[in-house]
């Protein structure tokens, strides 16, 4: 019986709650659909998921093979005995892939007439003579020659190919060459000329997702304890930043710039190959190594990397990087090459939840099993992926580059390109005007009634339709514009020309400086604009537009921006649910499950959602929860937003910690509501001498703001506890770690044994009511329930950044909006204290 089934792959003698968990998960996968499994930290959740889900995968594959063999034998019995062997054994030969590539490349390249080839050479040649100019005149291009000039020659590579926007009935848009022949898009080119993305049928596999890099490492570590690590084909996917081994690219630092440089190197390689073909056999193009493509992307090296990985058991990201460095081959693309044969795919949230990422990685979700760990914040994580933001600096950069490009190539562009570039220029100017002109909002009373029009001079919110009408851009076909941006390669053409102009003027192009921000490059600005335009194609009720104008703060001038905030994840998550055989949401703190259900799959009946929750292995008598109301001097604790920063409250907290470190052995972790508050408390303790009193008993460590530095701090913290607990003086024992709720330390990091003898939560970490996005989500959720109850939703606008205005909105919420706000706090507390 399945209810009594065992799991031989489990490497230890399982507890009864672990057996219950594994059996429930196995049965859930058999049933399919959506299930939620809650198992506290320390109960072996990860290992239980592995042994149950992968056992089900192995069993299901065996069953499918048996059914397949049975059907095959049945078919053999029905064969016509008169049919000759050569006919029965004949298998039509698949068309040669190389021939298909050749055909596609020929279609891509097209065939220009000799006359038009000469026109282009004349337009972009150096130092033409009078005879050549006369020849150009005969062909109707004398004016263009006069405008280009010899100092601007060589710009042919930045000229966009002619673009046909396609038929109005929805026909596919195409780029065209000078002869009018169809040209395939760059995406199709990469599919053929890339690293060989094999086509594959829907394959039964398990996708395991988690939020952080460290959580994925922990999963692979647990997987290696079982037989499945060697029996199944496992692929670990990650970001370019985590996988990249090209030091010149890696030193750029930010994920955005690393992604851009990687794609740019691939395009450079194709561009140089194209030049070699044009020059003919025996001719060479002088180019440096950095500009001719990434040396880690040679086909032979990628194949060697893949073949070696196939011979090894499951590897995590760090192992794959190590193999990549030894082979001189890219682990990012090498791991993707292993996807067609994978039984288990381990990857971060973003890669699976984002539709664009799924398409880029070619993830096949049909009939698969998806397990999402740490799913307590899944709804908020999902919708945040689809947020879009563009800043004033990015808009100014776009306006400058588009204007410069259009002036340079205006007379050389076809009507399709001219029309779309002008549209982009109009949109850029409109966005900038929105950020600088209050009247665009305040005087727009045709859409906003007087009660809702209580905007501040800095921040405003509106629906998608209100935004489009306010800017008078509601008549622009954004879908076709986005298709043009995707297919025309305008992003790289315009940004490439802008960089060339900047270099010629001896000005470093934005994005090449090491200290530039992530949104500093032109390509980043273009993609931010494309994301924003894509957001505007959503339904009016799906999200809100936040307009934040530049304002002076105590830290200087705060940059203005326009941001789209997605408010509902139902439509997004349904794309995953509809394809997968089963979706499992796992975590240590999933309750209340009704909140997740209503936000992600509200149409699902309650009896269709399977839920399992097990208790903790540690008995309740071994845990001592205490709510401390007063400090050592009798002062009542008040960690509300108004009172928490007072010197009295900070000093009283320091005195309490000074007393605790004398009686609690080994490790003590203190959680604050934010990095700013932790810094304020630390500085106050240092000035008053409380810090030195604490350090006489325990060393103090602080959670760093940079995620990359967290591992080193944790290692030093645990090593200090181990050393002082065994060899240290009696007066000094252990360490104190000052951490932040919602930070890296509170998410997915377990503190076992002496690392977490006492956990201190300073106040309740309610989110700030001044957070515009939070208030919009609360209003949206509250409005959903009022609509269900056939009542008109009550909206009060407050986006002046003041806490009092946010409190006004929260106090007006009596239903699900209020519950959502409180649940955010309690989930954060559970995540922080539940890791010990």
PyMOL commands that set and color helices and strands:
alter all, ss='L'
color gray80, all
select helices_A, chain A and resi 2-4+16-31+45-77+85-88+97-109+114-123+130-138+142-148+150-152+156-158+186-193+213-223+228-231+240-243+247-250+255-279+295-297+299-310+317-327+331-336+339-341+349-353+355-361+375-385+392-412+415-436+439-442+464-470+478-488+490-504+522-535+570-579+593-600+606-608+620-622+647-663+675-688+690-695+707-726+753-756+772-788+803-812+816-833
alter helices_A, ss='H'
color red, helices_A
select strands_A, chain A and resi 33-39+162-164+174-176+182-183+206-210+234-236+344-348+369-372+388-391+459-462+543-548+551-553+556-558+561-566+582-587+610-614+667-672+699-702+735-740+758-761
alter strands_A, ss='S'
color yellow, strands_A
deselect
rebuild
show_as cartoon
